[in-house]
Amino acid sequence: MIRGGEPYSGAANDEDAPLSGVVSERYRCPAGFLDFYLSGELSSDQGYFRFGENAICYGRTCSGTREASPQPVLYDRLQDAVIEEGKVKLPFDPTEIIENLRRERYPQTQLTDYERALKRLYYQLRPFTNQWLRKRIQRFHARRWRNLSFPHWPVDTTVENICETLLLLSLKAKRTDKIPFIWFWPRGARGCVLMTHDVETEAGRKFCNELLDINDSFGVKASFQIVPEDRYAVPASFLDAIRSRGCEIAIQDLNHDGRLFDDKTEFLRRVALIHRYATEYGAKGFRAAVLYRKAEWYGAIKLSFDMSIPNVAHLDPQRGGCCTVMPYFIGDLLELPVTTVQDYTLFHLLNERSIDLWKTQVELILERHGLATFIVHPDYVSGPDTRGVYESLLGWLREESDRHNLWTPLPSEVDSWWRKRSRMSVVQDGDSWRIEGEGADRAVLAFARNANDRLVYELADTGRAHSSH
């Protein structure tokens, strides 16, 4: 249950973070290229506004009005950004705005009292219901999901949009043709793909061996999230069988009753037990049941990484979304966001039996060189129709990996890489640049360029160009 490597060396809390904090965290570029300051005093109230065409933001600003909802017409604060004497004067604090998105601090992300009461009733009655009835209840809850405009479905890249706009402004302010940074993934991989399996029932546990065989036939290694209590027996032989196939174990909640975040005192009691099971299972990662979450409580989770925050959660019981396709730190905990639709949602809420939506999401994620995280339950791919869909996905992912140089690690490997990358630095070496720090031998130097007001990435060792979108 020890954190993966040394803790993130960034700011201790939001108040200490400089305006360039999250942009520097994302790119790991030399500090001298990022020089932001506020154009005035921040407002006391928060609201929605726009920063460029494709970035809906939430938070405080130095001037103007902020809207209570993400309505179609929002004031664009990009027109208030000013370049002066090599600096970028901004009407908001980008670190605050991006953290509001990544930690879901905007309205309508936490359950209301009424929704919490319905949730308690649902889980009390759940043992007496069948899957047919549960699907009807879940579809009723999600019935208006297409009316939700924010976060953006099927993939939201607002954080990427903000960071890239700020980097473009920095290029103009410094009057330079390129800014060096550390490429996002090892060996210059275009993007990253994670396969994870949440084991929810006894039937799912029994199907794991067959699922391992399927994965092996496509060369896939995955993380299996195990519920430690109440759902099924967890013998050491079961965990050893998963590890012996080159896969890893993570903890999935405590007992999957959907109530982990209902009460802070109870949450802390359960987290202590989760830590005990993590030590017993040799697990470094965590995922909450049903993707219920409360990022402000994550400081109590003394594991290395979490995989519970969706990119966009229109179809989940808890709405919201972190609006990014990249890993990010919440204190010392690394968040690996869930960036594609879950198999249960695809099969039973959307009633789809194809990989078209998954393909669309992956393509959008890879346009931003992001992390494509899948949740596929052994409980839901044991039937011939859904198993066929999953095998089609694995075949397509293998083709895409070969074609586009994708990295397909285990979650713990992403955790280790992202922590090492967060401690690397780009230093000047005569007329060029080099990367210093542990793991630098796998890191690739890259440059961000302004191509007609569009950000373009270029890998230094190969000269390959990557559009930012």
C-alpha positions in Angstrom: 0.0 0.0 0.0 3.0 2.3 -0.2 2.9 5.1 -2.6 4.7 4.5 -5.9 8.1 6.1 -5.5 8.7 9.6 -4.0 5.6 11.8 -3.6 4.8 14.5 -6.2 7.0 17.4 -5.6 4.5 20.1 -6.6 2.8 22.7 -4.5 1.6 21.6 -1.1 -1.9 23.0 -1.7 -3.8 25.1 -4.1 -3.1 28.3 -2.4 0.6 27.8 -2.7 0.5 26.9 -6.4 1.8 29.6 -8.8 -0.3 30.6 -11.8 1.8 28.5 -14.1 1.6 25.4 -11.7 -0.6 23.1 -13.6 0.8 24.1 -17.1 4.3 23.4 -15.8 3.1 20.1 -14.3 1.6 19.1 -17.6 4.6 19.9 -19.9 7.6 19.9 -17.5 9.1 22.8 -19.6 11.7 25.2 -18.2 10.0 27.8 -15.9 11.3 30.8 -17.8 8.9 30.1 -20.7 5.8 30.4 -18.5 5.1 33.8 -17.1 1.5 34.5 -16.1 0.1 37.1 -13.8 -3.4 38.3 -12.9 -4.9 41.4 -14.5 -6.7 42.4 -11.3 -8.3 41.1 -8.1 -10.3 37.9 -8.4 -14.0 38.0 -7.7 -15.5 36.6 -4.6 -18.1 34.5 -6.5 -17.6 31.7 -9.0 -19.3 30.9 -12.2 -19.0 29.5 -15.7 -17.2 31.3 -18.6 -15.3 30.4 -21.7 -11.6 30.5 -22.6 -11.4 30.1 -26.3 -13.8 28.2 -28.5 -13.6 24.8 -26.8 -13.0 25.4 -23.2 -15.8 26.0 -20.7 -14.3 26.9 -17.3 -15.6 27.4 -13.8 -14.2 29.6 -11.1 -13.4 33.2 -10.3 -12.3 36.0 -12.7 -10.9 39.4 -12.4 -13.7 41.2 -14.2 -17.0 40.7 -15.9 -19.8 38.3 -15.1 -19.9 34.6 -14.5 -22.9 32.4 -15.3 -24.6 30.0 -12.9 -24.8 27.3 -15.6 -22.8 26.2 -18.6 -25.2 27.8 -21.0 -24.6 28.0 -24.8 -23.5 31.6 -24.7 -20.7 32.4 -22.3 -18.3 35.3 -22.2 -15.0 34.4 -23.8 -12.2 35.5 -21.4 -9.5 34.8 -24.1 -10.2 38.3 -25.5 -9.2 39.7 -22.1 -5.8 38.0 -22.1 -3.0 40.5 -22.8 0.7 40.1 -23.7 2.9 42.7 -22.0 6.7 42.8 -21.8 7.1 39.1 -22.4 4.4 38.1 -19.9 0.8 37.0 -20.2 -1.8 38.9 -18.2 -4.8 36.7 -17.5 -8.3 37.4 -16.1 -8.2 34.3 -14.0 -5.9 31.9 -12.2 -5.3 28.9 -14.5 -4.2 26.7 -11.7 -7.4 27.3 -9.8 -9.6 26.9 -12.9 -8.0 23.6 -13.9 -8.1 22.2 -10.4 -11.8 23.1 -10.3 -12.3 20.9 -13.3 -10.0 18.0 -12.4 -11.4 17.8 -8.8 -15.0 18.4 -10.0 -15.5 21.5 -7.9 -18.1 22.9 -10.3 -21.9 22.5 -9.4 -24.0 19.4 -10.0 -21.1 16.9 -9.5 -22.1 15.7 -5.9 -25.4 14.0 -5.2 -28.2 16.0 -3.7 -29.9 15.0 -0.5 -32.8 13.6 -2.5 -30.4 11.6 -4.7 -28.5 10.3 -1.7 -31.8 9.1 -0.2 -32.7 7.3 -3.4 -29.3 5.8 -3.6 -29.6 4.4 0.0 -33.0 2.9 -0.9 -31.7 1.4 -4.1 -28.8 -0.4 -2.4 -31.0 -1.6 0.4 -33.4 -3.1 -2.2 -30.7 -4.2 -4.6 -30.3 -7.8 -3.2 -34.0 -8.4 -3.9 -33.9 -7.2 -7.5 -32.8 -8.8 -10.8 -30.7 -7.3 -13.5 -33.7 -6.5 -15.7 -35.2 -4.3 -13.0 -31.8 -2.7 -12.2 -31.3 -1.8 -15.8 -34.7 -0.1 -15.9 -33.9 1.9 -12.8 -30.5 3.0 -14.2 -32.0 3.9 -17.6 -34.6 6.0 -15.9 -31.9 7.8 -13.9 -29.9 8.5 -17.1 -32.9 9.3 -19.3 -32.0 13.0 -19.9 -28.2 12.5 -20.3 -28.2 13.8 -23.9 -29.4 17.2 -22.7 -26.2 17.7 -20.7 -23.8 20.0 -22.5 -21.0 20.0 -20.0 -18.7 18.1 -19.7 -18.5 17.4 -23.4 -19.6 14.0 -24.5 -18.1 11.5 -25.6 -14.7 12.9 -24.5 -14.0 16.2 -22.7 -10.6 17.8 -23.3 -11.2 21.1 -21.6 -8.0 20.9 -19.5 -6.0 20.1 -22.6 -7.6 23.1 -24.5 -6.8 25.5 -21.7 -3.2 24.3 -21.4 -2.5 24.5 -25.1 -4.0 28.0 -25.4 -1.8 29.1 -22.5 1.2 27.6 -24.2 0.4 29.4 -27.4 0.1 32.7 -25.6 3.5 32.0 -23.9 5.1 31.3 -27.3 3.9 34.7 -28.5 4.8 36.5 -25.3 8.4 35.1 -25.4 8.7 35.7 -29.1 10.2 32.3 -29.5 9.5 29.7 -32.2 9.5 26.7 -29.8 9.2 25.7 -26.2 11.0 22.5 -25.1 9.2 20.1 -22.8 9.2 16.4 -21.8 7.0 14.2 -24.0 4.1 12.7 -22.2 4.9 9.0 -22.6 8.1 6.9 -22.6 10.0 6.4 -25.9 7.8 9.0 -27.7 4.6 6.8 -27.6 1.7 8.7 -29.2 -0.6 7.8 -26.3 -1.4 5.2 -23.6 -4.0 2.5 -23.3 -5.0 0.8 -20.0 -7.2 -2.2 -19.6 -8.8 -2.7 -16.2 -11.2 -5.4 -15.0 -13.6 -4.7 -12.0 -14.6 -8.1 -10.5 -18.0 -7.5 -9.0 -19.6 -10.9 -8.4 -18.9 -14.6 -7.8 -19.7 -15.3 -11.5 -17.3 -12.6 -12.5 -14.6 -14.1 -10.3 -15.1 -17.5 -11.8 -14.8 -16.1 -15.4 -11.4 -14.4 -14.6 -9.3 -17.4 -15.8 -11.1 -17.4 -19.1 -10.7 -13.7 -19.4 -7.0 -14.0 -18.7 -6.8 -16.5 -21.6 -8.6 -14.0 -23.9 -6.3 -11.2 -22.9 -3.2 -13.4 -23.4 -4.4 -14.3 -26.9 -4.2 -10.6 -27.8 -1.0 -9.8 -25.8 -2.9 -7.7 -23.2 -2.0 -7.4 -19.5 -4.6 -5.8 -17.2 -5.3 -4.7 -13.7 -8.0 -6.7 -11.8 -9.9 -4.6 -9.2 -11.0 -6.9 -6.3 -13.8 -6.3 -3.8 -12.2 -7.4 -0.5 -15.4 -8.0 1.6 -18.9 -9.5 1.3 -19.1 -10.1 -2.5 -17.1 -13.3 -3.0 -14.2 -15.3 -1.5 -10.7 -14.0 -2.3 -8.3 -16.8 -1.8 -4.6 -16.2 -2.2 -4.6 -18.8 -5.0 -7.0 -16.5 -7.0 -4.7 -13.5 -6.6 -1.6 -15.5 -7.4 -3.2 -16.8 -10.6 -3.7 -13.2 -11.8 -0.2 -12.1 -10.9 1.4 -15.3 -12.5 -0.1 -14.1 -15.8 1.8 -10.8 -15.6 -1.3 -8.8 -14.4 -1.8 -6.9 -11.2 -4.3 -6.4 -8.4 -6.0 -3.2 -7.2 -8.5 -2.7 -4.5 -12.1 -2.0 -5.5 -13.9 -0.2 -2.7 -14.4 -2.3 0.5 -17.7 -4.1 0.0 -19.3 -2.4 -3.0 -22.3 -1.2 -1.2 -22.1 2.3 -2.8 -21.7 4.1 0.5 -18.0 4.7 0.8 -18.4 8.5 0.6 -21.6 8.9 2.5 -20.1 9.9 5.8 -16.6 11.1 6.6 -16.2 9.2 9.8 -17.4 5.9 8.2 -15.2 6.7 5.2 -12.1 6.9 7.3 -13.0 3.7 9.1 -13.4 1.9 5.7 -10.2 3.4 4.3 -8.2 1.9 7.2 -9.5 -1.5 6.2 -8.9 -0.8 2.5 -5.2 0.0 3.4 -5.0 -3.3 5.3 -6.3 -5.3 2.3 -4.0 -3.4 0.0 -1.0 -4.5 2.1 -2.3 -8.1 2.2 -2.9 -8.2 -1.6 0.2 -6.2 -2.6 -2.0 -3.6 -4.3 -0.9 0.0 -5.0 -4.1 1.2 -6.7 -7.7 1.8 -5.8 -11.1 2.2 -7.5 -14.4 3.2 -5.8 -17.5 1.2 -6.5 -19.8 2.6 -9.2 -17.2 5.4 -9.5 -18.7 7.3 -6.5 -16.0 9.8 -5.4 -15.2 12.9 -3.4 -11.8 14.2 -4.4 -11.6 16.5 -1.3 -11.4 13.3 0.9 -8.6 11.7 -1.2 -5.9 12.8 1.2 -6.9 10.0 3.5 -6.2 7.3 0.8 -2.6 6.3 1.3 -2.2 4.3 -1.8 -0.2 5.3 -4.9 -3.0 5.8 -7.5 -6.7 6.0 -8.0 -8.8 5.1 -11.0 -12.3 6.4 -10.0 -12.8 9.8 -11.7 -14.5 9.7 -15.1 -13.6 12.1 -17.9 -17.3 12.7 -18.5 -20.0 11.0 -16.4 -23.3 11.8 -18.0 -24.4 8.1 -17.8 -23.1 7.4 -14.3 -25.1 7.6 -11.0 -22.8 10.4 -10.0 -22.5 13.0 -12.7 -19.6 15.3 -13.4 -16.2 14.6 -14.9 -12.6 15.7 -14.6 -12.4 17.1 -18.2 -9.0 15.8 -19.0 -7.5 12.7 -20.7 -4.1 12.9 -18.8 -3.0 11.6 -15.4 -2.9 14.2 -12.6 -2.0 14.5 -9.0 -4.5 15.1 -6.2 -2.0 15.8 -3.4 0.3 12.7 -3.4 -2.3 10.5 -5.1 -2.0 10.0 -8.8 -5.4 10.0 -10.6 -5.7 7.8 -13.7 -9.0 9.0 -15.0 -11.6 6.7 -16.6 -11.7 8.1 -20.2 -13.9 5.6 -22.0 -17.4 4.3 -21.4 -17.8 1.2 -19.2 -18.8 -2.0 -20.8 -21.9 -2.2 -18.6 -23.0 1.2 -19.8 -22.4 0.4 -23.4 -24.2 -3.0 -23.3 -27.1 -2.3 -20.9 -27.8 1.4 -20.9 -26.9 2.3 -24.4 -27.9 -1.1 -25.7 -24.9 -1.2 -28.0 -23.2 -4.3 -29.3 -20.4 -2.8 -31.3 -17.1 -1.0 -30.6 -17.9 2.1 -32.6 -18.3 4.3 -29.5 -15.1 3.0 -28.0 -13.3 3.6 -31.3 -14.5 7.2 -31.4 -13.4 7.8 -27.8 -10.0 6.4 -28.3 -9.4 8.4 -31.5 -10.4 11.6 -29.7 -8.1 10.7 -26.8 -5.2 9.9 -29.0 -5.6 13.2 -30.9 -4.6 14.8 -27.6 -1.9 12.1 -26.8 -3.9 11.1 -23.8 -4.7 8.1 -21.6 -7.4 5.7 -22.8 -8.6 3.8 -19.8 -11.1 0.9 -20.1 -13.3 -0.7 -17.5 -14.4 -4.2 -18.7 -16.1 -6.4 -16.1 -15.6 -10.2 -16.3 -19.2 -10.2 -15.0 -20.5 -8.7 -18.3 -18.4 -10.2 -21.1 -18.9 -13.9 -20.3 -21.9 -14.1 -22.8 -21.1 -15.0 -26.4 -22.4 -11.6 -27.8 -20.6 -9.4 -25.3 -17.5 -11.5 -25.4 -17.4 -11.1 -29.1 -17.5 -7.3 -28.7 -14.7 -7.4 -26.2 -12.5 -9.5 -28.5 -13.2 -7.1 -31.4 -12.0 -4.3 -29.1 -8.8 -6.1 -28.3 -8.1 -6.8 -31.9 -8.7 -3.2 -32.9 -6.5 -1.9 -30.1 -3.7 -4.3 -31.1 -3.9 -2.9 -34.6 -3.9 0.7 -33.4 -1.0 0.1 -31.1 1.1 -1.3 -33.9 0.1 1.5 -36.3 0.5 4.5 -33.9 3.1 3.4 -31.4 0.9 3.2 -28.3 2.1 2.4 -24.9 0.0 -0.4 -23.2 1.3 -0.7 -19.6 -0.2 -1.7 -16.3 -1.6 1.1 -14.2 1.3 0.8 -11.7 3.7 1.4 -14.6 1.9 4.6 -15.6 2.0 5.6 -11.9 5.7 5.0 -11.8 6.4 6.8 -15.0 4.3 9.9 -14.2 6.0 10.3 -10.8 9.4 10.1 -12.4 8.4 12.5 -15.1 7.1 14.9 -12.5 10.7 15.1 -11.1 12.5 15.4 -14.4 13.6 18.8 -15.8 14.6 20.2 -19.1 17.9 22.0 -18.9 19.9 24.0 -21.4 22.9 22.3 -22.9 24.8 24.9 -25.0 22.5 25.7 -28.0 20.2 22.7 -27.3 18.3 21.1 -24.4 18.4 17.9 -22.5 16.3 16.0 -19.9 17.7 15.3 -16.5 16.4 13.1 -13.7 15.6 9.5 -12.9 14.1 7.8 -15.9 15.5 10.3 -18.4 16.8 7.5 -20.5 13.1 6.6 -21.5 12.0 10.2 -21.8 11.9 12.1 -25.1 12.5 15.8 -25.6 9.7 17.5 -27.5 9.0 21.0 -28.7 5.7 23.0 -28.8 5.5 25.3 -31.8 3.0 27.9 -33.1 1.8 26.9 -36.6 -0.6 29.6 -37.6 -2.2 30.0 -34.2 -2.4 26.2 -33.8 -0.1 24.3 -31.4 2.0 21.6 -32.9 4.2 19.2 -31.1 7.5 17.9 -32.5 9.7 15.1 -31.1 13.3 16.2 -31.0 14.9 12.8 -31.6 12.8 11.9 -34.6 11.6 15.2 -36.0 8.1 13.6 -36.0 5.4 16.3 -35.8 2.2 15.7 -33.7 -0.8 18.1 -34.0 -2.1 18.9 -30.6 -5.6 18.2 -31.9 
